[in-house]
């Protein structure tokens, strides 16, 4: 018998409660490109579609804070 065999049916994901702190962290992670959309959605307990809509709202009120004219 293999001691390291994992029963994949017994593995369950714990649901995450959506809180303002989780959403803020996920939006900042997306804004700074430190998180992917699926990771951010999972971090807040949202679907990817909900996360996209939330992030688009975030972008309305948070303009870029870097100077694009210096980049080539």
CHARMM internal coordinates of N, CA and C (Angstrom, degrees):
IC EDIT
DIST 1 N 1 CA 1.4461
DIST 1 CA 1 C 1.5291
ANGL 1 N 1 CA 1 C 109.37
DIST 1 C 2 N 1.3072
ANGL 1 CA 1 C 2 N 115.38
DIHE 1 N 1 CA 1 C 2 N 135.38
DIST 2 N 2 CA 1.4545
ANGL 1 C 2 N 2 CA 121.60
DIHE 1 CA 1 C 2 N 2 CA 179.52
DIST 2 CA 2 C 1.5306
ANGL 2 N 2 CA 2 C 109.62
DIHE 1 C 2 N 2 CA 2 C -83.23
DIST 2 C 3 N 1.3214
ANGL 2 CA 2 C 3 N 117.68
DIHE 2 N 2 CA 2 C 3 N 121.13
DIST 3 N 3 CA 1.4594
ANGL 2 C 3 N 3 CA 121.26
DIHE 2 CA 2 C 3 N 3 CA -179.11
DIST 3 CA 3 C 1.5202
ANGL 3 N 3 CA 3 C 113.01
DIHE 2 C 3 N 3 CA 3 C -73.00
DIST 3 C 4 N 1.3160
ANGL 3 CA 3 C 4 N 117.66
DIHE 3 N 3 CA 3 C 4 N -19.68
DIST 4 N 4 CA 1.4548
ANGL 3 C 4 N 4 CA 121.80
DIHE 3 CA 3 C 4 N 4 CA -176.00
DIST 4 CA 4 C 1.5240
ANGL 4 N 4 CA 4 C 113.13
DIHE 3 C 4 N 4 CA 4 C -98.70
DIST 4 C 5 N 1.2973
ANGL 4 CA 4 C 5 N 117.27
DIHE 4 N 4 CA 4 C 5 N 8.68
DIST 5 N 5 CA 1.4554
ANGL 4 C 5 N 5 CA 120.57
DIHE 4 CA 4 C 5 N 5 CA 179.96
DIST 5 CA 5 C 1.5333
ANGL 5 N 5 CA 5 C 109.39
DIHE 4 C 5 N 5 CA 5 C -72.05
DIST 5 C 6 N 1.3277
ANGL 5 CA 5 C 6 N 116.89
DIHE 5 N 5 CA 5 C 6 N 131.18
DIST 6 N 6 CA 1.4567
ANGL 5 C 6 N 6 CA 122.74
DIHE 5 CA 5 C 6 N 6 CA -176.85
DIST 6 CA 6 C 1.5151
ANGL 6 N 6 CA 6 C 108.98
DIHE 5 C 6 N 6 CA 6 C -108.87
DIST 6 C 7 N 1.3121
ANGL 6 CA 6 C 7 N 115.30
DIHE 6 N 6 CA 6 C 7 N 132.43
DIST 7 N 7 CA 1.4538
ANGL 6 C 7 N 7 CA 120.58
DIHE 6 CA 6 C 7 N 7 CA 176.28
DIST 7 CA 7 C 1.5285
ANGL 7 N 7 CA 7 C 107.93
DIHE 6 C 7 N 7 CA 7 C -83.96
DIST 7 C 8 N 1.3285
ANGL 7 CA 7 C 8 N 116.82
DIHE 7 N 7 CA 7 C 8 N 104.38
DIST 8 N 8 CA 1.4597
ANGL 7 C 8 N 8 CA 120.37
DIHE 7 CA 7 C 8 N 8 CA -176.00
DIST 8 CA 8 C 1.5229
ANGL 8 N 8 CA 8 C 112.70
DIHE 7 C 8 N 8 CA 8 C -68.86
DIST 8 C 9 N 1.3142
ANGL 8 CA 8 C 9 N 117.63
DIHE 8 N 8 CA 8 C 9 N -20.37
DIST 9 N 9 CA 1.4615
ANGL 8 C 9 N 9 CA 120.32
DIHE 8 CA 8 C 9 N 9 CA 178.29
DIST 9 CA 9 C 1.5240
ANGL 9 N 9 CA 9 C 111.21
DIHE 8 C 9 N 9 CA 9 C -73.58
DIST 9 C 10 N 1.3272
ANGL 9 CA 9 C 10 N 117.61
DIHE 9 N 9 CA 9 C 10 N -24.19
DIST 10 N 10 CA 1.4562
ANGL 9 C 10 N 10 CA 121.74
DIHE 9 CA 9 C 10 N 10 CA -177.84
DIST 10 CA 10 C 1.5288
ANGL 10 N 10 CA 10 C 112.39
DIHE 9 C 10 N 10 CA 10 C -85.44
DIST 10 C 11 N 1.3457
ANGL 10 CA 10 C 11 N 117.34
DIHE 10 N 10 CA 10 C 11 N -13.39
DIST 11 N 11 CA 1.4577
ANGL 10 C 11 N 11 CA 120.52
DIHE 10 CA 10 C 11 N 11 CA -179.30
DIST 11 CA 11 C 1.5194
ANGL 11 N 11 CA 11 C 108.84
DIHE 10 C 11 N 11 CA 11 C -79.73
DIST 11 C 12 N 1.3175
ANGL 11 CA 11 C 12 N 115.44
DIHE 11 N 11 CA 11 C 12 N 126.38
DIST 12 N 12 CA 1.4585
ANGL 11 C 12 N 12 CA 119.96
DIHE 11 CA 11 C 12 N 12 CA 179.11
DIST 12 CA 12 C 1.5197
ANGL 12 N 12 CA 12 C 108.81
DIHE 11 C 12 N 12 CA 12 C -131.76
DIST 12 C 13 N 1.3301
ANGL 12 CA 12 C 13 N 115.78
DIHE 12 N 12 CA 12 C 13 N 143.74
DIST 13 N 13 CA 1.4524
ANGL 12 C 13 N 13 CA 120.58
DIHE 12 CA 12 C 13 N 13 CA 176.17
DIST 13 CA 13 C 1.5219
ANGL 13 N 13 CA 13 C 108.96
DIHE 12 C 13 N 13 CA 13 C -84.86
DIST 13 C 14 N 1.3028
ANGL 13 CA 13 C 14 N 115.08
DIHE 13 N 13 CA 13 C 14 N 137.31
DIST 14 N 14 CA 1.4571
ANGL 13 C 14 N 14 CA 120.44
DIHE 13 CA 13 C 14 N 14 CA 178.35
DIST 14 CA 14 C 1.5172
ANGL 14 N 14 CA 14 C 107.84
DIHE 13 C 14 N 14 CA 14 C -82.45
DIST 14 C 15 N 1.3352
ANGL 14 CA 14 C 15 N 118.73
DIHE 14 N 14 CA 14 C 15 N 126.98
DIST 15 N 15 CA 1.4600
ANGL 14 C 15 N 15 CA 119.05
DIHE 14 CA 14 C 15 N 15 CA 179.32
DIST 15 CA 15 C 1.5327
ANGL 15 N 15 CA 15 C 111.31
DIHE 14 C 15 N 15 CA 15 C -65.87
DIST 15 C 16 N 1.3126
ANGL 15 CA 15 C 16 N 116.05
DIHE 15 N 15 CA 15 C 16 N 140.71
DIST 16 N 16 CA 1.4576
ANGL 15 C 16 N 16 CA 122.46
DIHE 15 CA 15 C 16 N 16 CA -178.67
DIST 16 CA 16 C 1.5215
ANGL 16 N 16 CA 16 C 108.21
DIHE 15 C 16 N 16 CA 16 C -100.92
DIST 16 C 17 N 1.3222
ANGL 16 CA 16 C 17 N 116.18
DIHE 16 N 16 CA 16 C 17 N 134.56
DIST 17 N 17 CA 1.4517
ANGL 16 C 17 N 17 CA 120.62
DIHE 16 CA 16 C 17 N 17 CA 177.59
DIST 17 CA 17 C 1.5261
ANGL 17 N 17 CA 17 C 108.88
DIHE 16 C 17 N 17 CA 17 C -83.12
DIST 17 C 18 N 1.3212
ANGL 17 CA 17 C 18 N 116.37
DIHE 17 N 17 CA 17 C 18 N 131.75
DIST 18 N 18 CA 1.4555
ANGL 17 C 18 N 18 CA 121.18
DIHE 17 CA 17 C 18 N 18 CA 179.77
DIST 18 CA 18 C 1.5229
ANGL 18 N 18 CA 18 C 109.32
DIHE 17 C 18 N 18 CA 18 C -77.49
DIST 18 C 19 N 1.3261
ANGL 18 CA 18 C 19 N 115.21
DIHE 18 N 18 CA 18 C 19 N 118.20
DIST 19 N 19 CA 1.4629
ANGL 18 C 19 N 19 CA 121.26
DIHE 18 CA 18 C 19 N 19 CA 178.09
DIST 19 CA 19 C 1.5213
ANGL 19 N 19 CA 19 C 108.72
DIHE 18 C 19 N 19 CA 19 C -124.39
DIST 19 C 20 N 1.3290
ANGL 19 CA 19 C 20 N 118.72
DIHE 19 N 19 CA 19 C 20 N 158.46
DIST 20 N 20 CA 1.4717
ANGL 19 C 20 N 20 CA 120.02
DIHE 19 CA 19 C 20 N 20 CA 177.77
DIST 20 CA 20 C 1.5293
ANGL 20 N 20 CA 20 C 112.95
DIHE 19 C 20 N 20 CA 20 C -58.35
DIST 20 C 21 N 1.3298
ANGL 20 CA 20 C 21 N 116.77
DIHE 20 N 20 CA 20 C 21 N -33.51
DIST 21 N 21 CA 1.4658
ANGL 20 C 21 N 21 CA 119.89
DIHE 20 CA 20 C 21 N 21 CA 179.38
DIST 21 CA 21 C 1.5288
ANGL 21 N 21 CA 21 C 110.92
DIHE 20 C 21 N 21 CA 21 C -66.93
DIST 21 C 22 N 1.3320
ANGL 21 CA 21 C 22 N 116.96
DIHE 21 N 21 CA 21 C 22 N -43.10
DIST 22 N 22 CA 1.4699
ANGL 21 C 22 N 22 CA 120.68
DIHE 21 CA 21 C 22 N 22 CA 178.72
DIST 22 CA 22 C 1.5194
ANGL 22 N 22 CA 22 C 110.83
DIHE 21 C 22 N 22 CA 22 C -63.15
DIST 22 C 23 N 1.3268
ANGL 22 CA 22 C 23 N 116.58
DIHE 22 N 22 CA 22 C 23 N -42.47
DIST 23 N 23 CA 1.4620
ANGL 22 C 23 N 23 CA 120.85
DIHE 22 CA 22 C 23 N 23 CA -178.83
DIST 23 CA 23 C 1.5295
ANGL 23 N 23 CA 23 C 110.09
DIHE 22 C 23 N 23 CA 23 C -66.01
DIST 23 C 24 N 1.3336
ANGL 23 CA 23 C 24 N 117.53
DIHE 23 N 23 CA 23 C 24 N -41.75
DIST 24 N 24 CA 1.4667
ANGL 23 C 24 N 24 CA 121.20
DIHE 23 CA 23 C 24 N 24 CA 178.63
DIST 24 CA 24 C 1.5219
ANGL 24 N 24 CA 24 C 110.35
DIHE 23 C 24 N 24 CA 24 C -62.03
DIST 24 C 25 N 1.3311
ANGL 24 CA 24 C 25 N 117.10
DIHE 24 N 24 CA 24 C 25 N -45.64
DIST 25 N 25 CA 1.4750
ANGL 24 C 25 N 25 CA 120.97
DIHE 24 CA 24 C 25 N 25 CA 178.92
DIST 25 CA 25 C 1.5236
ANGL 25 N 25 CA 25 C 110.84
DIHE 24 C 25 N 25 CA 25 C -61.27
DIST 25 C 26 N 1.3168
ANGL 25 CA 25 C 26 N 117.14
DIHE 25 N 25 CA 25 C 26 N -42.41
DIST 26 N 26 CA 1.4627
ANGL 25 C 26 N 26 CA 120.51
DIHE 25 CA 25 C 26 N 26 CA -178.95
DIST 26 CA 26 C 1.5274
ANGL 26 N 26 CA 26 C 111.08
DIHE 25 C 26 N 26 CA 26 C -67.12
DIST 26 C 27 N 1.3317
ANGL 26 CA 26 C 27 N 117.35
DIHE 26 N 26 CA 26 C 27 N -42.67
DIST 27 N 27 CA 1.4611
ANGL 26 C 27 N 27 CA 120.47
DIHE 26 CA 26 C 27 N 27 CA 179.17
DIST 27 CA 27 C 1.5254
ANGL 27 N 27 CA 27 C 111.21
DIHE 26 C 27 N 27 CA 27 C -64.41
DIST 27 C 28 N 1.3186
ANGL 27 CA 27 C 28 N 117.33
DIHE 27 N 27 CA 27 C 28 N -41.38
DIST 28 N 28 CA 1.4611
ANGL 27 C 28 N 28 CA 119.74
DIHE 27 CA 27 C 28 N 28 CA 177.55
DIST 28 CA 28 C 1.5291
ANGL 28 N 28 CA 28 C 110.97
DIHE 27 C 28 N 28 CA 28 C -66.80
DIST 28 C 29 N 1.3247
ANGL 28 CA 28 C 29 N 116.96
DIHE 28 N 28 CA 28 C 29 N -36.40
DIST 29 N 29 CA 1.4584
ANGL 28 C 29 N 29 CA 120.44
DIHE 28 CA 28 C 29 N 29 CA 176.77
DIST 29 CA 29 C 1.5179
ANGL 29 N 29 CA 29 C 112.02
DIHE 28 C 29 N 29 CA 29 C -64.78
DIST 29 C 30 N 1.3255
ANGL 29 CA 29 C 30 N 117.14
DIHE 29 N 29 CA 29 C 30 N -38.59
DIST 30 N 30 CA 1.4634
ANGL 29 C 30 N 30 CA 120.66
DIHE 29 CA 29 C 30 N 30 CA 176.86
DIST 30 CA 30 C 1.5272
ANGL 30 N 30 CA 30 C 110.62
DIHE 29 C 30 N 30 CA 30 C -70.40
DIST 30 C 31 N 1.3291
ANGL 30 CA 30 C 31 N 116.85
DIHE 30 N 30 CA 30 C 31 N -41.43
DIST 31 N 31 CA 1.4586
ANGL 30 C 31 N 31 CA 121.81
DIHE 30 CA 30 C 31 N 31 CA -177.87
DIST 31 CA 31 C 1.5256
ANGL 31 N 31 CA 31 C 110.96
DIHE 30 C 31 N 31 CA 31 C -62.50
DIST 31 C 32 N 1.3146
ANGL 31 CA 31 C 32 N 117.41
DIHE 31 N 31 CA 31 C 32 N -39.42
DIST 32 N 32 CA 1.4689
ANGL 31 C 32 N 32 CA 122.57
DIHE 31 CA 31 C 32 N 32 CA -179.83
DIST 32 CA 32 C 1.5292
ANGL 32 N 32 CA 32 C 112.58
DIHE 31 C 32 N 32 CA 32 C -91.17
DIST 32 C 33 N 1.3329
ANGL 32 CA 32 C 33 N 117.74
DIHE 32 N 32 CA 32 C 33 N 3.50
DIST 33 N 33 CA 1.4679
ANGL 32 C 33 N 33 CA 123.95
DIHE 32 CA 32 C 33 N 33 CA 179.94
DIST 33 CA 33 C 1.5233
ANGL 33 N 33 CA 33 C 111.93
DIHE 32 C 33 N 33 CA 33 C 60.38
DIST 33 C 34 N 1.3305
ANGL 33 CA 33 C 34 N 116.39
DIHE 33 N 33 CA 33 C 34 N 37.79
DIST 34 N 34 CA 1.4610
ANGL 33 C 34 N 34 CA 120.88
DIHE 33 CA 33 C 34 N 34 CA 176.56
DIST 34 CA 34 C 1.5214
ANGL 34 N 34 CA 34 C 110.93
DIHE 33 C 34 N 34 CA 34 C -100.88
DIST 34 C 35 N 1.3389
ANGL 34 CA 34 C 35 N 117.13
DIHE 34 N 34 CA 34 C 35 N -9.61
DIST 35 N 35 CA 1.4649
ANGL 34 C 35 N 35 CA 122.57
DIHE 34 CA 34 C 35 N 35 CA 178.35
DIST 35 CA 35 C 1.5193
ANGL 35 N 35 CA 35 C 108.60
DIHE 34 C 35 N 35 CA 35 C -132.36
DIST 35 C 36 N 1.3062
ANGL 35 CA 35 C 36 N 115.07
DIHE 35 N 35 CA 35 C 36 N 150.76
DIST 36 N 36 CA 1.4545
ANGL 35 C 36 N 36 CA 119.82
DIHE 35 CA 35 C 36 N 36 CA 171.40
DIST 36 CA 36 C 1.5263
ANGL 36 N 36 CA 36 C 107.76
DIHE 35 C 36 N 36 CA 36 C -90.35
DIST 36 C 37 N 1.3114
ANGL 36 CA 36 C 37 N 116.78
DIHE 36 N 36 CA 36 C 37 N 163.72
DIST 37 N 37 CA 1.4551
ANGL 36 C 37 N 37 CA 120.32
DIHE 36 CA 36 C 37 N 37 CA -179.55
DIST 37 CA 37 C 1.5254
ANGL 37 N 37 CA 37 C 112.14
DIHE 36 C 37 N 37 CA 37 C -60.44
DIST 37 C 38 N 1.3340
ANGL 37 CA 37 C 38 N 119.69
DIHE 37 N 37 CA 37 C 38 N -45.88
DIST 38 N 38 CA 1.4688
ANGL 37 C 38 N 38 CA 118.24
DIHE 37 CA 37 C 38 N 38 CA 177.91
DIST 38 CA 38 C 1.5293
ANGL 38 N 38 CA 38 C 113.04
DIHE 37 C 38 N 38 CA 38 C -61.83
DIST 38 C 39 N 1.3305
ANGL 38 CA 38 C 39 N 117.32
DIHE 38 N 38 CA 38 C 39 N -38.06
DIST 39 N 39 CA 1.4668
ANGL 38 C 39 N 39 CA 120.39
DIHE 38 CA 38 C 39 N 39 CA 179.37
DIST 39 CA 39 C 1.5210
ANGL 39 N 39 CA 39 C 110.81
DIHE 38 C 39 N 39 CA 39 C -67.81
DIST 39 C 40 N 1.3332
ANGL 39 CA 39 C 40 N 116.91
DIHE 39 N 39 CA 39 C 40 N -40.78
DIST 40 N 40 CA 1.4625
ANGL 39 C 40 N 40 CA 120.74
DIHE 39 CA 39 C 40 N 40 CA 179.46
DIST 40 CA 40 C 1.5273
ANGL 40 N 40 CA 40 C 110.93
DIHE 39 C 40 N 40 CA 40 C -65.87
DIST 40 C 41 N 1.3159
ANGL 40 CA 40 C 41 N 116.82
DIHE 40 N 40 CA 40 C 41 N -41.76
DIST 41 N 41 CA 1.4635
ANGL 40 C 41 N 41 CA 120.42
DIHE 40 CA 40 C 41 N 41 CA 179.02
DIST 41 CA 41 C 1.5214
ANGL 41 N 41 CA 41 C 110.52
DIHE 40 C 41 N 41 CA 41 C -63.95
DIST 41 C 42 N 1.3075
ANGL 41 CA 41 C 42 N 117.26
DIHE 41 N 41 CA 41 C 42 N -40.81
DIST 42 N 42 CA 1.4631
ANGL 41 C 42 N 42 CA 121.21
DIHE 41 CA 41 C 42 N 42 CA 178.58
DIST 42 CA 42 C 1.5244
ANGL 42 N 42 CA 42 C 111.14
DIHE 41 C 42 N 42 CA 42 C -67.67
DIST 42 C 43 N 1.3369
ANGL 42 CA 42 C 43 N 116.38
DIHE 42 N 42 CA 42 C 43 N -35.29
DIST 43 N 43 CA 1.4645
ANGL 42 C 43 N 43 CA 121.57
DIHE 42 CA 42 C 43 N 43 CA 179.62
DIST 43 CA 43 C 1.5304
ANGL 43 N 43 CA 43 C 111.38
DIHE 42 C 43 N 43 CA 43 C -62.13
DIST 43 C 44 N 1.3362
ANGL 43 CA 43 C 44 N 116.34
DIHE 43 N 43 CA 43 C 44 N -35.37
DIST 44 N 44 CA 1.4813
ANGL 43 C 44 N 44 CA 119.70
DIHE 43 CA 43 C 44 N 44 CA -178.43
DIST 44 CA 44 C 1.5177
ANGL 44 N 44 CA 44 C 113.07
DIHE 43 C 44 N 44 CA 44 C -97.29
DIST 44 C 45 N 1.2975
ANGL 44 CA 44 C 45 N 118.77
DIHE 44 N 44 CA 44 C 45 N -8.84
DIST 45 N 45 CA 1.4626
ANGL 44 C 45 N 45 CA 119.85
DIHE 44 CA 44 C 45 N 45 CA -177.61
DIST 45 CA 45 C 1.5142
ANGL 45 N 45 CA 45 C 112.19
DIHE 44 C 45 N 45 CA 45 C 78.51
DIST 45 C 46 N 1.3229
ANGL 45 CA 45 C 46 N 116.69
DIHE 45 N 45 CA 45 C 46 N 32.82
DIST 46 N 46 CA 1.4621
ANGL 45 C 46 N 46 CA 122.36
DIHE 45 CA 45 C 46 N 46 CA 179.21
DIST 46 CA 46 C 1.5123
ANGL 46 N 46 CA 46 C 109.89
DIHE 45 C 46 N 46 CA 46 C -114.34
DIST 46 C 47 N 1.3274
ANGL 46 CA 46 C 47 N 114.96
DIHE 46 N 46 CA 46 C 47 N 167.77
DIST 47 N 47 CA 1.4579
ANGL 46 C 47 N 47 CA 119.11
DIHE 46 CA 46 C 47 N 47 CA 170.45
DIST 47 CA 47 C 1.5249
ANGL 47 N 47 CA 47 C 107.26
DIHE 46 C 47 N 47 CA 47 C -81.87
DIST 47 C 48 N 1.3163
ANGL 47 CA 47 C 48 N 116.40
DIHE 47 N 47 CA 47 C 48 N 166.29
DIST 48 N 48 CA 1.4655
ANGL 47 C 48 N 48 CA 119.54
DIHE 47 CA 47 C 48 N 48 CA 179.89
DIST 48 CA 48 C 1.5251
ANGL 48 N 48 CA 48 C 110.65
DIHE 47 C 48 N 48 CA 48 C -65.12
DIST 48 C 49 N 1.3284
ANGL 48 CA 48 C 49 N 117.08
DIHE 48 N 48 CA 48 C 49 N -36.71
DIST 49 N 49 CA 1.4607
ANGL 48 C 49 N 49 CA 120.50
DIHE 48 CA 48 C 49 N 49 CA 179.27
DIST 49 CA 49 C 1.5325
ANGL 49 N 49 CA 49 C 110.53
DIHE 48 C 49 N 49 CA 49 C -64.53
DIST 49 C 50 N 1.3289
ANGL 49 CA 49 C 50 N 116.92
DIHE 49 N 49 CA 49 C 50 N -42.80
DIST 50 N 50 CA 1.4663
ANGL 49 C 50 N 50 CA 120.57
DIHE 49 CA 49 C 50 N 50 CA 177.69
DIST 50 CA 50 C 1.5173
ANGL 50 N 50 CA 50 C 110.81
DIHE 49 C 50 N 50 CA 50 C -63.32
DIST 50 C 51 N 1.3234
ANGL 50 CA 50 C 51 N 116.93
DIHE 50 N 50 CA 50 C 51 N -39.35
DIST 51 N 51 CA 1.4619
ANGL 50 C 51 N 51 CA 120.67
DIHE 50 CA 50 C 51 N 51 CA -179.77
DIST 51 CA 51 C 1.5206
ANGL 51 N 51 CA 51 C 110.54
DIHE 50 C 51 N 51 CA 51 C -66.78
DIST 51 C 52 N 1.3336
ANGL 51 CA 51 C 52 N 117.79
DIHE 51 N 51 CA 51 C 52 N -39.34
DIST 52 N 52 CA 1.4620
ANGL 51 C 52 N 52 CA 121.29
DIHE 51 CA 51 C 52 N 52 CA 177.72
DIST 52 CA 52 C 1.5249
ANGL 52 N 52 CA 52 C 110.47
DIHE 51 C 52 N 52 CA 52 C -60.62
DIST 52 C 53 N 1.3357
ANGL 52 CA 52 C 53 N 116.62
DIHE 52 N 52 CA 52 C 53 N -45.72
DIST 53 N 53 CA 1.4609
ANGL 52 C 53 N 53 CA 120.45
DIHE 52 CA 52 C 53 N 53 CA -179.26
DIST 53 CA 53 C 1.5222
ANGL 53 N 53 CA 53 C 110.80
DIHE 52 C 53 N 53 CA 53 C -64.46
DIST 53 C 54 N 1.3243
ANGL 53 CA 53 C 54 N 117.31
DIHE 53 N 53 CA 53 C 54 N -41.02
DIST 54 N 54 CA 1.4558
ANGL 53 C 54 N 54 CA 121.68
DIHE 53 CA 53 C 54 N 54 CA 178.90
DIST 54 CA 54 C 1.5183
ANGL 54 N 54 CA 54 C 110.69
DIHE 53 C 54 N 54 CA 54 C -65.19
DIST 54 C 55 N 1.3190
ANGL 54 CA 54 C 55 N 117.37
DIHE 54 N 54 CA 54 C 55 N -41.04
DIST 55 N 55 CA 1.4565
ANGL 54 C 55 N 55 CA 121.24
DIHE 54 CA 54 C 55 N 55 CA -179.08
DIST 55 CA 55 C 1.5280
ANGL 55 N 55 CA 55 C 111.47
DIHE 54 C 55 N 55 CA 55 C -68.69
DIST 55 C 56 N 1.3166
ANGL 55 CA 55 C 56 N 117.34
DIHE 55 N 55 CA 55 C 56 N -36.70
DIST 56 N 56 CA 1.4653
ANGL 55 C 56 N 56 CA 119.58
DIHE 55 CA 55 C 56 N 56 CA 176.40
DIST 56 CA 56 C 1.5241
ANGL 56 N 56 CA 56 C 110.87
DIHE 55 C 56 N 56 CA 56 C -63.74
DIST 56 C 57 N 1.3222
ANGL 56 CA 56 C 57 N 117.70
DIHE 56 N 56 CA 56 C 57 N -37.82
DIST 57 N 57 CA 1.4614
ANGL 56 C 57 N 57 CA 121.19
DIHE 56 CA 56 C 57 N 57 CA 174.42
DIST 57 CA 57 C 1.5268
ANGL 57 N 57 CA 57 C 110.44
DIHE 56 C 57 N 57 CA 57 C -64.41
DIST 57 C 58 N 1.3098
ANGL 57 CA 57 C 58 N 116.59
DIHE 57 N 57 CA 57 C 58 N -40.87
DIST 58 N 58 CA 1.4656
ANGL 57 C 58 N 58 CA 121.58
DIHE 57 CA 57 C 58 N 58 CA 177.92
DIST 58 CA 58 C 1.5253
ANGL 58 N 58 CA 58 C 110.46
DIHE 57 C 58 N 58 CA 58 C -59.46
DIST 58 C 59 N 1.3355
ANGL 58 CA 58 C 59 N 116.49
DIHE 58 N 58 CA 58 C 59 N -42.31
DIST 59 N 59 CA 1.4597
ANGL 58 C 59 N 59 CA 120.87
DIHE 58 CA 58 C 59 N 59 CA -178.33
DIST 59 CA 59 C 1.5228
ANGL 59 N 59 CA 59 C 112.66
DIHE 58 C 59 N 59 CA 59 C -66.46
DIST 59 C 60 N 1.3276
ANGL 59 CA 59 C 60 N 117.62
DIHE 59 N 59 CA 59 C 60 N -27.29
DIST 60 N 60 CA 1.4641
ANGL 59 C 60 N 60 CA 120.60
DIHE 59 CA 59 C 60 N 60 CA 178.91
DIST 60 CA 60 C 1.5185
ANGL 60 N 60 CA 60 C 111.22
DIHE 59 C 60 N 60 CA 60 C -62.69
DIST 60 C 61 N 1.3279
ANGL 60 CA 60 C 61 N 117.07
DIHE 60 N 60 CA 60 C 61 N -33.89
DIST 61 N 61 CA 1.4602
ANGL 60 C 61 N 61 CA 121.32
DIHE 60 CA 60 C 61 N 61 CA -173.68
DIST 61 CA 61 C 1.5207
ANGL 61 N 61 CA 61 C 114.01
DIHE 60 C 61 N 61 CA 61 C -107.15
DIST 61 C 62 N 1.3254
ANGL 61 CA 61 C 62 N 117.66
DIHE 61 N 61 CA 61 C 62 N -2.59
DIST 62 N 62 CA 1.4640
ANGL 61 C 62 N 62 CA 121.43
DIHE 61 CA 61 C 62 N 62 CA 179.36
DIST 62 CA 62 C 1.5302
ANGL 62 N 62 CA 62 C 108.20
DIHE 61 C 62 N 62 CA 62 C -126.69
DIST 62 C 63 N 1.2904
ANGL 62 CA 62 C 63 N 115.11
DIHE 62 N 62 CA 62 C 63 N 97.13
DIST 63 N 63 CA 1.4608
ANGL 62 C 63 N 63 CA 121.02
DIHE 62 CA 62 C 63 N 63 CA -179.62
DIST 63 CA 63 C 1.5274
ANGL 63 N 63 CA 63 C 110.15
DIHE 62 C 63 N 63 CA 63 C -75.61
DIST 63 C 64 N 1.3347
ANGL 63 CA 63 C 64 N 117.78
DIHE 63 N 63 CA 63 C 64 N 159.44
DIST 64 N 64 CA 1.4696
ANGL 63 C 64 N 64 CA 120.09
DIHE 63 CA 63 C 64 N 64 CA 177.96
DIST 64 CA 64 C 1.5225
ANGL 64 N 64 CA 64 C 110.72
DIHE 63 C 64 N 64 CA 64 C -57.16
DIST 64 C 65 N 1.3055
ANGL 64 CA 64 C 65 N 116.58
DIHE 64 N 64 CA 64 C 65 N 141.17
DIST 65 N 65 CA 1.4626
ANGL 64 C 65 N 65 CA 121.06
DIHE 64 CA 64 C 65 N 65 CA -179.55
DIST 65 CA 65 C 1.5284
ANGL 65 N 65 CA 65 C 111.96
DIHE 64 C 65 N 65 CA 65 C -112.03
DIST 65 C 66 N 1.3146
ANGL 65 CA 65 C 66 N 116.17
DIHE 65 N 65 CA 65 C 66 N 27.94
DIST 66 N 66 CA 1.4447
ANGL 65 C 66 N 66 CA 121.18
DIHE 65 CA 65 C 66 N 66 CA 176.80
DIST 66 CA 66 C 1.5313
ANGL 66 N 66 CA 66 C 108.61
DIHE 65 C 66 N 66 CA 66 C -129.27
DIST 66 C 67 N 1.3108
ANGL 66 CA 66 C 67 N 116.70
DIHE 66 N 66 CA 66 C 67 N 159.27
DIST 67 N 67 CA 1.4505
ANGL 66 C 67 N 67 CA 122.16
DIHE 66 CA 66 C 67 N 67 CA -176.95
DIST 67 CA 67 C 1.5257
ANGL 67 N 67 CA 67 C 108.73
DIHE 66 C 67 N 67 CA 67 C -96.70
DIST 67 C 68 N 1.3356
ANGL 67 CA 67 C 68 N 116.13
DIHE 67 N 67 CA 67 C 68 N 112.98
DIST 68 N 68 CA 1.4564
ANGL 67 C 68 N 68 CA 119.94
DIHE 67 CA 67 C 68 N 68 CA -178.58
DIST 68 CA 68 C 1.5189
ANGL 68 N 68 CA 68 C 112.44
DIHE 67 C 68 N 68 CA 68 C -77.40
DIST 68 C 69 N 1.3255
ANGL 68 CA 68 C 69 N 118.58
DIHE 68 N 68 CA 68 C 69 N -19.51
DIST 69 N 69 CA 1.4581
ANGL 68 C 69 N 69 CA 120.63
DIHE 68 CA 68 C 69 N 69 CA -177.91
DIST 69 CA 69 C 1.5295
ANGL 69 N 69 CA 69 C 112.27
DIHE 68 C 69 N 69 CA 69 C -68.77
DIST 69 C 70 N 1.3289
ANGL 69 CA 69 C 70 N 118.03
DIHE 69 N 69 CA 69 C 70 N -24.42
DIST 70 N 70 CA 1.4645
ANGL 69 C 70 N 70 CA 121.74
DIHE 69 CA 69 C 70 N 70 CA -179.94
DIST 70 CA 70 C 1.5209
ANGL 70 N 70 CA 70 C 112.44
DIHE 69 C 70 N 70 CA 70 C -79.07
DIST 70 C 71 N 1.3428
ANGL 70 CA 70 C 71 N 116.00
DIHE 70 N 70 CA 70 C 71 N -24.01
DIST 71 N 71 CA 1.4622
ANGL 70 C 71 N 71 CA 120.03
DIHE 70 CA 70 C 71 N 71 CA -178.00
DIST 71 CA 71 C 1.5209
ANGL 71 N 71 CA 71 C 109.63
DIHE 70 C 71 N 71 CA 71 C -83.01
DIST 71 C 72 N 1.3207
ANGL 71 CA 71 C 72 N 116.19
DIHE 71 N 71 CA 71 C 72 N 147.11
DIST 72 N 72 CA 1.4622
ANGL 71 C 72 N 72 CA 119.35
DIHE 71 CA 71 C 72 N 72 CA 179.98
DIST 72 CA 72 C 1.4949
ANGL 72 N 72 CA 72 C 111.70
DIHE 71 C 72 N 72 CA 72 C -110.60
END
COOR INIT
IC SEED 1 N 1 CA 1 C
IC BUILD
